[in-house]
Each structure stands twice: as structure tokens, then as C-alpha cells.
Amino acid sequence: MLEQKKFTLIDGTFTPVAAAEILYALISSKINFHGVKSLSIKERFGEDAKHTIQRLEALKAMRNEIEQLITASRDAGYVLEIKGNIDIVFKPESEVDEIEN
């Protein structure tokens, strides 16, 4: 059986400028992914991808909140310690309610 796997994507202390570059790049990549996916579903099936649209809205809200945190940390003279992991868990497809394509 396949075992769970964990990867460390980000682990460090960053200036607000460096933190912004890293976090905005990650979020922008996810926003682009869901934007393309939403457009593809609309073109192929003529319908909106409700989950994808909701995820886009959540990511944009997250980006705005991160922007506020970075601005506040810069103005207060702080650096940011950021840790970001990716956890991969293998599940039988039959046990999952919703699957992203």
C-alpha cells in the first residue's frame, strides 16, 4: 500500500518583500489554475464550475488578507516566519465524495 508522504515547500524567515514574492507566486499559480479550469468547464459543458468559482473567490480573499499582513509586518518592522507543507494521503477513489479533475 502507498504511504502518506509529506514535503516541506516553505520553511524559513523572510523579509516582508521576500515573503510577498513567495506567497503571491503560490497564490497566483492557484488562481491561474482555477481560472483556466473554470473557463475550460464553461467552454466544454456550457456551465459554471461552482466549486472552482468558490475556490477562486476564497483564494482572492486569501491574497488580500496576506497583502494586509505583509503590509502590517513591514510597517511594524517585522520579518515573517513561514512554514508550508504538502501532505499527500492516498485514498481509494470509492471513499471520496468529491474529486477535482
Buried (B, 14 or more C-beta within 10 A) or exposed (E): EEEEEEEEEBEBEBBBEBBBEBBBEBBEEBBEBBBEBBEEBBEEEEEEBEBBBEBBEEBEEBBEEBBEBBEEBBEEEEBBEBEEEEEEEEEEEEEEEEEEE
